[in-house]
Each structure stands twice: as structure tokens, then as C-alpha cells.
Amino acid sequence: MTTLFEPRLLAGPPLSGGPEGLLAHRARLGGLPPAAWRRDLIGVVDASGLLGRGGAGFPVGRKWRAVAERSTGDAVVVVNGAEGEPLSAKDRALMELRPHLVLDGALVAADAVGASAIVLYVGSEHTAARHSLAHALAERGPDPDVEVRLVAAPVGYVAGEATAVVHYLNDGDARPTFLDIRPHEGGVAGHPTLVQNVESLAHAALIARFGDDWYRSVGRQATRGSALVTVSGSNHRRTVHEIEYGTTIGEVARLSAGAASGSTVLLGGYFGGWAALDEVLDVPLDPASMRDRGLGFGCGVMSFRGSDACGVAATAEIMTYMAGATAEQCGPCVLGLGNLAQATRRLADGGARGDELERIGRWVGQVKGRGACHHPDGAVGMLHSALAVFGEDFASHQLRRRCANARADVA
């Protein structure tokens, strides 16, 4: 796990040595501030500008305040380590290798919002992460002020969505809900609930120790601080790196063997979008700057594909996954994504109908903005970017039933 600057979240002993134990963690960082001070932490987190790292980038301080204003000491903090995005590995890396930093973040959040319970909601497939957190809890022993429990989250892309998390913890059903009451108003067991991504909480643990000025001391553009990114190439091997916001896509591309002239990159994961690498090399990895360019930082995924890779096949693979990962609660997901996945698969496999691209374009317009949750929007957003970046390939697959790239022939 190479880093492009002096690391923060990934600082400490070599990551190859496995999880950092409690004694080493406290010797390196010291203890947390007193609990009474932590109750004033929301203002510090607000001033830091810390953004959520689950994908939406919502301001963390504002989210905490919404829970704190409704809590009477009975709030719940959910540490969201579901990490269902197939191309992301950052959250499980933190949970496995820096478990005490994650637990510190949960504790400071609990004090800040007035919570009496913490739930560690960790993807059931992330075995090493769950074992590491369980061991870290055993090292600390029981906390007299807050109940902490570890829950294995079901496998699934939507299982980490905030209302799906609450739904599973309440009823054993990890599908998004569409009630007027949001988690911060009435979540787990009806209590005000903070559902916060693992990386967000780890940052909060460091801000609690070192302050908002320290956090903002790195970052090259408008968005301050550091972030974890998951980088992968054509070999699908994922590596996690810590960067300061504003690091360019080109700088990160050097970490991937799949990045070369003519390559493409999927930014933000399956909810993100494709881009031609040569056109975005100088784009800073800064959420505000990327938004202005029609790009998204999302959960920090950057997946590079070589110039010899078929963009249609890659898109069909993602669409097939997304169609199979729906909550099956509305037509745009069940029918819309299903039809889009089948159409892109036909194009990729050389069995396209004559009007396949026209049908895809029409269906994208019918699905967008009409789902019961944001799952279909994310999928068609990725597909829309693919149609723009791989337009020649899509046309070739429809007209000649073969890829424009001879090495990716599907005829």
C-alpha cells in the first residue's frame, strides 16, 4: 500500500505486519480526549470540513448534529463497514489493519451525539476485518458507558445504504425503506441513529486528537484533508492508498499497471462513471473540482482498463451485476435494469439486435430518476458515461457484431 504523501489513517507500523494492537495504537497516538470534551466535538468536525466517505460526500458534522439534536442519550451509532462496492477495499483495510482507530471514531461519535449503543455493521464476506474488530474489542474489554456489538451485514450492494442498514438491524431485511422518518429521526429500535462510514469515523478519531486545523493542513484545492482510494487495473488486483485531496488522477495512475496512453478509468466505482484517461490526467481528485467536470469521487475507486480492453464487455459485466443486486422493490430496478443488462450483454456477446443502442438510450431515459432508491440512478449514470466514452465500440458491436479493437473480437 504505497502512499503519495505522509499518511494519516495508514500511518504507524508496516501494514504488512497485520492489525495494530491496542498498546501500540495508544503508544503511537495517545488516548482520546476526555468524554466531557468529546461532547463539543461536533463543532470541531464541522470546522474541519470532513466529508462522508461512503460515496455521497455529505458533511459529517452536519450529520452528527442532526442526530445530537434529537438524542436524549439513547441514540445509536452504526459503524457502516458493509462495503458492498465490488471494486472498493479501503474500508475493510482500515477495519483489519487499524481496528482501534475505527473503534475510537465510533466512541467519539457516540459521545458527540449522545449515544448509548454502537453497532459494528461489517460485511459478512469481510472475514479478516470482522475478526480484527472482534479481537480489538476483546483487547479493550467491556465499556460501562456504551454497549458495543458486532453484526455481520448480508452480502449485497444495497445492504450498506443507510435505511437498508437500519431495516436489517430492526427486521433482518437489508433493503432500503422509503418512510418519511429518516435514520437520524428514528432508526435502530426507533432511536435517533447515526449511520456513518468506517473511514469517516477513523478521520474523526484523529480530528478529536489533533483538531480541525491539523486536518485541513493537507489538501491542494477546495476540499481539505486526505482520503483513501482503491486502485485496480486489468489484472483486477486492488490496492489501497492514502492521498491528499487534490492529487491528480495522473499521479494515481502511475500506481496501476493497467494505466497507459489510450486507457480508460472508472471513477467512483459501479455508481461512478467512465472517462478516457488521457483527458483526465490533470484532473485533481477533489470532490468539488470533479463535480464541476461532471465526474464523481464517490467511494474513492479508480479502476483502470488498458487500451486493449473492450469497454462494452466491461460495461455489460457491471450492468449485469447491478441488475442482480437490486432490492426488487420497484419497476425501474426489476424491469428497467434487467432489460438494460440484457441489452448490453447482447451487444458484448455479438448477438445485438438492429436497434439495440436506440432501445438502450430510450430505457435509460425511462429509468433515470424514477426508482424508489438511488440504485437505478447510479447504474444508468455509469451506463450513460460508457456510451459516451466507448461510443465507437458500442457502434461496432451493433453494426458488425465485433469490437472495434481486434484483440477484443466477439464475433
NUPA-322114 format. One line per field, with one value per residue (C-alpha): x, y, z. Coordinates in steps of 0.1 Angstrom, whole numbers, padded with zeros to 4 digits. Layout:
N
X X,...;
Y Y,...;
Z Z,...;
This chain:
411
X 0000,0021,0013,0017,0023,0029,0000,-0025,-0051,-0025,0004,0020,0036,0041,0007,0023,0026,-0011,-0035,-0021,-0028,-0042,-0009,0009,-0021,-0021,0016,0016,-0014,-0021,-0055,-0087,-0097,-0120,-0156,-0169,-0148,-0159,-0195,-0183,-0166,-0193,-0182,-0146,-0157,-0178,-0149,-0126,-0149,-0148,-0170,-0185,-0166,-0194,-0199,-0223,-0198,-0223,-0207,-0200,-0205,-0240,-0250,-0238,-0257,-0290,-0287,-0275,-0304,-0329,-0310,-0319,-0289,-0304,-0291,-0273,-0241,-0238,-0203,-0210,-0185,-0207,-0186,-0206,-0190,-0171,-0141,-0135,-0113,-0105,-0130,-0120,-0083,-0090,-0111,-0085,-0053,-0063,-0092,-0086,-0087,-0122,-0133,-0120,-0140,-0172,-0166,-0161,-0191,-0212,-0202,-0208,-0243,-0254,-0254,-0257,-0251,-0227,-0233,-0203,-0221,-0194,-0199,-0201,-0177,-0150,-0139,-0105,-0120,-0146,-0120,-0097,-0125,-0136,-0101,-0098,-0130,-0117,-0084,-0104,-0129,-0165,-0173,-0195,-0209,-0219,-0230,-0210,-0220,-0206,-0231,-0223,-0240,-0255,-0238,-0253,-0247,-0277,-0271,-0249,-0275,-0284,-0321,-0312,-0288,-0315,-0341,-0317,-0309,-0346,-0362,-0335,-0342,-0314,-0334,-0339,-0370,-0389,-0406,-0408,-0388,-0351,-0325,-0314,-0350,-0360,-0336,-0325,-0352,-0368,-0339,-0321,-0294,-0261,-0251,-0215,-0189,-0158,-0133,-0153,-0151,-0114,-0108,-0130,-0108,-0077,-0096,-0106,-0069,-0053,-0080,-0096,-0066,-0044,-0070,-0072,-0034,-0033,-0053,-0043,-0076,-0110,-0116,-0092,-0078,-0068,-0087,-0083,-0086,-0088,-0068,-0071,-0060,-0067,-0055,-0083,-0058,-0069,-0045,-0054,-0036,-0039,-0038,-0044,-0074,-0063,-0038,-0042,-0057,-0024,-0004,-0026,-0025,0012,0003,-0016,0000,-0032,-0029,-0012,-0019,-0053,-0065,-0099,-0107,-0138,-0141,-0162,-0170,-0201,-0221,-0195,-0185,-0161,-0135,-0107,-0076,-0057,-0084,-0084,-0047,-0045,-0079,-0075,-0091,-0111,-0149,-0157,-0135,-0146,-0183,-0176,-0163,-0192,-0171,-0175,-0151,-0177,-0161,-0126,-0125,-0102,-0103,-0080,-0086,-0059,-0064,-0069,-0098,-0134,-0154,-0187,-0178,-0167,-0200,-0221,-0204,-0212,-0248,-0254,-0241,-0262,-0294,-0288,-0281,-0314,-0338,-0365,-0389,-0397,-0402,-0372,-0349,-0366,-0376,-0355,-0321,-0329,-0337,-0306,-0283,-0297,-0293,-0257,-0249,-0262,-0241,-0210,-0216,-0222,-0259,-0272,-0305,-0305,-0319,-0302,-0285,-0317,-0335,-0308,-0310,-0348,-0347,-0320,-0343,-0373,-0353,-0334,-0350,-0379,-0366,-0377,-0340,-0309,-0297,-0311,-0298,-0263,-0264,-0278,-0253,-0225,-0240,-0245,-0209,-0199,-0220,-0201,-0166,-0169,-0193,-0172,-0170,-0208,-0215,-0191,-0207,-0241,-0232,-0205,-0211,-0175,-0154,-0136,-0105,-0094,-0080,-0114,-0133,-0166,-0178;
Y 0000,0028,0064,0097,0118,0113,0091,0097,0069,0044,0058,0035,0001,-0015,-0026,-0059,-0067,-0071,-0053,-0027,-0038,-0016,-0010,0000,0022,0041,0044,0060,0083,0086,0083,0101,0134,0132,0122,0156,0174,0150,0163,0195,0177,0184,0220,0208,0182,0209,0233,0206,0202,0164,0148,0114,0087,0063,0078,0107,0131,0146,0169,0147,0175,0183,0147,0143,0175,0162,0131,0150,0175,0146,0124,0122,0099,0070,0074,0046,0048,0024,0019,0011,-0014,-0032,-0021,-0038,-0019,-0047,-0025,-0010,-0024,0007,0001,-0035,-0024,0001,-0024,-0051,-0031,-0001,-0015,0006,0038,0028,0020,0053,0071,0052,0062,0099,0099,0082,0108,0137,0127,0112,0075,0046,0019,0012,-0014,-0025,-0035,-0053,-0072,-0109,-0116,-0094,-0121,-0107,-0073,-0088,-0110,-0080,-0058,-0087,-0091,-0053,-0053,-0081,-0061,-0032,-0051,-0040,-0003,0007,0037,0022,-0012,-0024,-0053,-0067,-0076,-0094,-0075,-0096,-0096,-0072,-0038,-0021,-0036,-0006,0021,0038,0029,-0007,-0009,0002,-0021,-0051,-0043,-0039,-0066,-0087,-0073,-0054,-0035,0003,0017,0047,0060,0097,0091,0090,0072,0104,0108,0072,0044,0013,0004,0037,0057,0086,0068,0078,0055,0065,0050,0034,0058,0089,0077,0069,0105,0118,0099,0118,0151,0146,0143,0169,0193,0208,0229,0198,0180,0210,0213,0190,0192,0210,0226,0235,0202,0197,0166,0132,0102,0065,0053,0018,0014,-0016,-0024,-0050,-0078,-0068,-0067,-0039,-0018,0008,0042,0073,0106,0142,0157,0174,0147,0143,0113,0110,0107,0078,0063,0056,0032,0009,-0013,-0010,0027,0038,0060,0052,0036,0044,0047,0040,0067,0062,0025,0010,0041,0062,0070,0061,0086,0085,0086,0109,0135,0134,0130,0165,0165,0168,0142,0169,0163,0199,0201,0167,0177,0207,0184,0160,0134,0119,0109,0086,0060,0066,0038,0042,0012,0014,-0006,-0009,0002,-0034,-0040,-0040,-0012,-0028,-0061,-0042,-0022,-0054,-0070,-0041,-0038,-0075,-0072,-0041,-0057,-0087,-0065,-0046,-0047,-0059,-0033,-0012,-0014,0007,-0018,-0051,-0044,-0014,-0025,-0061,-0050,-0027,-0055,-0080,-0055,-0046,-0083,-0090,-0062,-0075,-0111,-0104,-0110,-0075,-0066,-0040,-0013,-0023,0011,0030,0008,0013,0051,0050,0028,0049,0079,0059,0046,0077,0094,0070,0044,0040,0044,0057,0023,0025,0061,0050,0022,0042,0070,0046,0033,0068,0075,0043,0051,0084,0070,0038,0051,0037,0002,0002,0011,-0015,-0042,-0033,-0029,-0056,-0077,-0073,-0049,-0020,-0034,-0065,-0081,-0079,-0095,-0111,-0122;
Z 0000,-0013,-0003,-0021,0010,0047,0057,0084,0085,0073,0095,0121,0118,0084,0071,0061,0098,0103,0127,0151,0187,0214,0232,0200,0189,0222,0224,0189,0192,0229,0245,0234,0249,0280,0273,0285,0258,0231,0235,0219,0190,0165,0161,0155,0129,0113,0111,0096,0066,0069,0042,0045,0027,0019,-0015,-0011,0005,0030,0056,0087,0113,0099,0100,0136,0147,0132,0155,0185,0184,0187,0212,0249,0255,0237,0202,0183,0163,0134,0120,0084,0072,0047,0018,-0009,-0038,-0057,-0066,-0032,-0005,0017,0045,0051,0050,0078,0099,0095,0099,0121,0141,0172,0151,0138,0174,0186,0159,0170,0206,0199,0177,0204,0230,0205,0195,0229,0220,0244,0218,0190,0162,0141,0109,0089,0056,0063,0034,0051,0074,0083,0091,0114,0132,0137,0151,0174,0187,0192,0213,0234,0240,0253,0274,0281,0281,0311,0292,0259,0246,0216,0193,0161,0134,0101,0073,0045,0011,-0013,-0030,-0014,0021,0031,0022,0054,0055,0045,0074,0099,0082,0087,0123,0131,0110,0094,0059,0043,0017,0016,0031,0019,0050,0058,0090,0083,0105,0123,0134,0143,0133,0152,0177,0170,0184,0166,0146,0131,0102,0094,0071,0086,0070,0081,0117,0115,0104,0133,0157,0145,0144,0180,0190,0167,0158,0127,0117,0116,0094,0070,0068,0037,0005,-0026,-0035,-0021,-0003,0025,0042,0030,0016,0009,-0027,-0041,-0073,-0097,-0132,-0158,-0135,-0110,-0082,-0057,-0037,-0011,-0010,0011,-0009,-0001,-0018,-0050,-0060,-0098,-0115,-0134,-0102,-0090,-0125,-0121,-0093,-0118,-0144,-0164,-0169,-0201,-0231,-0245,-0213,-0196,-0160,-0140,-0113,-0082,-0087,-0101,-0091,-0109,-0145,-0172,-0186,-0212,-0191,-0215,-0210,-0172,-0162,-0149,-0131,-0093,-0071,-0053,-0050,-0058,-0088,-0101,-0098,-0120,-0146,-0144,-0126,-0091,-0064,-0048,-0026,-0039,-0065,-0096,-0119,-0149,-0181,-0208,-0244,-0255,-0231,-0245,-0229,-0240,-0222,-0191,-0190,-0196,-0167,-0144,-0156,-0151,-0116,-0108,-0122,-0100,-0069,-0067,-0038,-0062,-0048,-0079,-0117,-0127,-0109,-0116,-0152,-0163,-0151,-0162,-0197,-0199,-0186,-0211,-0240,-0231,-0227,-0262,-0276,-0258,-0268,-0305,-0305,-0308,-0324,-0351,-0328,-0296,-0290,-0296,-0272,-0246,-0250,-0246,-0215,-0198,-0200,-0187,-0156,-0145,-0115,-0112,-0088,-0052,-0042,-0059,-0071,-0107,-0110,-0102,-0127,-0156,-0148,-0152,-0185,-0198,-0193,-0210,-0241,-0244,-0237,-0256,-0283,-0312,-0295,-0289,-0325,-0338,-0317,-0330,-0367,-0371,-0340,-0332,-0311,-0328,-0311,-0329,-0298,-0282,-0311,-0301,-0335;
